[in-house]
Amino acid sequence: MERLFPVQDEDLDYESIYEVLLQLYLNPMDINKATSETLAASYLLDPRQISSLIAYRNRFGPFISLYELQAVPGFDLKTIDQILPFLTIGSGFSTQTQSLWKRVITEEQAYFLVRVRRNWETRKGYTPADTSSTGKISSRYLGDPNEFYLRFRIQHARDFSLGVTLDKDPGEQFTWDGKTARYGFNFFSFHFTKYYVGKWKTIALGDFQAQFGQGLVFGAGYSLGKGAETVPTVRRSSVGILPYTAALEFGFFRGAGLTYQSGKWQSSMIASFAPRDGRAASTRDTLSTEDLTISSFNQSGLHRTSSELGTKNQFREISLGGNAQYAASNFQIGTTYLFTKFDHAWIKDPTLYNQFDFAGKSNQVASIYLNYNWKNFFLFGESAISHSGGKGNVVGFISSLSKQVDFSLLWRKYDKDFHSFYGNSFSESTKPANEQGVYLGIQIKPIPKWKVNAYYDFFKFPWFRYRVYAPSKGYEWLAKISFQPNRNMTAFFQIREEQKDRNLSDSGEPSLPYLIKPLNKVNGLLSLEYQVSKAFFFRSRILFSRVHYYDQKSSGFMILQDAQYSFSKFRVTGRIALFDTEDYDTRLYAFENNVLWTFSIPALSGQGMRYYLLGQYQLNSQITAYCRFSRTTYTDRETISSGLQEIKGNHQTETTLLIRYMLHR
């Protein structure tokens, strides 16, 4: 997971990325049925290895054993060792003689899990309300500080998936209230997906996502983009319709998704009617619903205060769309279309930078995409146009130039008025709009045990952006050198530099226009990992950051030590980290181990220490328990956070308990 994850940035939707990758890896691919597109979507193999595997399969027929991979040209023992957990042979159809109901109730991959998480210091939002001098009562959270998460899932790879997810965030009220769509838990998600019913490849009911082409129209809510794995992650794959299993309360369809396949042709249809959180505004001095508009959508999914609760399910969104695709062995072409309509017009509060953002009640976006595999080259591209006339374009290729060198190139251009609500293609910004850029990535294995990864990305923004009130440009590069003398030890050094423009602080002179200056950030990481024995593992890391903006310079560093020990049915993982940064701009991110299906990558700034201890115990073949304790202690402050999240004190403590129950083991 950590190897594939993008460079840390607070704007990225990490939970969604984690969820999709986890589902991908929990459903091993049938090596005898996997296409080049499916293999590329796993990010486990490079283009040369994918071409070699398919050529071997075409020549010698289906694999009899996974260990036959040793005979495939370009597959060394290290590669095979890494990919074996994610491959299988002939899975998914051995029980098709049984009825679907029989397969569901006897499926081994059936589990129920419950997670409880809590912050133990009292935040301001949980204290008694104050009354101001004007008699106004201050806002407070409606519920308690506990987070509750429940999930039930039964699945069999390429056969079916059935699941329910329930979630209550800290501060939300656990209550039964139909008017606010709260039925105990604050969020409810359900899906049922059936694969391969005659010529119907996928039948999805409930909540689902979709990904086609390069993600300009359907982006499945996640993209890997730029990271330490510099070559394969720039390309998206047409994985089609996927069940939605995360607890994030936006970015998914709710209704029905169907995929029909006939020979090399495939068509998909999507129909969704979903509630959306948002804040209403009135265009006139009246309470008539006809005059209400949507001023903003609430994508946090939080409903802790009366104000936040007032945004819950305020609007309705209808989505109708589809995809048609033709796929040969080395060639794929397709087209996508999505129509989206809200029950009220979406009119944002005007600012300098959002003048070309979507405004209105409905939107349409359509695209055409092409993928072509030629020898060791994977060429790809997609071109889209939205109802506004704005266009989005992505073109690129990934190639294995030799056994030692892999290379990728991607060019993108998104007009400032290109509107795609579910698009998630490669971009520097959080959405594909108002951007042009070129990305170059390379991976070199000069000699055994050594590997070099690097990328350079140049981008510019033709129109204004948030905190940048002028056309701007920037660049970003990363270099990583890895050394693995044996399978038990890995060391690497990584450095990344990013430069983007930002507004200068207001000088107070009204005659002066907005001025922008480049903000330059450098982050570095030195890591050593060693598997001492089957039972003991440790990891040591040093992280540093430096920021230069106008005439100000600041820096930060962190040193951390991880250890993991496994014995019998126990596994214990721990970390202690010391950090010291001069400001928030020099904050440092550290990927952390957590309980199953839970993601943690905190941003640490200021001075202090953070540590956690994670325990895992398998009570029996059906029940596994996870418990985690973490604490951050600051030495430079007596108050943590602000607003209703404020904590009086210098430390913050969190505990997490998760229990997974497997139904049929």
PyMOL commands that set and color helices and strands:
alter all, ss='L'
color gray80, all
select helices_A, chain A and resi 14-26+36-41+47-60+66-71+77-86+100-106+124-126+178-180+232-234+289-291+306-309+584-586+643-645
alter helices_A, ss='H'
color red, helices_A
select strands_A, chain A and resi 29-30+87-88+110-119+146-156+160-168+175-177+182-184+187-197+200-211+240-243+253-262+265-276+278-282+292-297+315-327+331-346+360-374+377-386+391-400+405-414+435-444+450-461+472-486+489-503+516-531+536-549+552-567+570-581+588-589+603-604+607-618+623-634+639-640+647-648+651-662
alter strands_A, ss='S'
color yellow, strands_A
deselect
rebuild
show_as cartoon
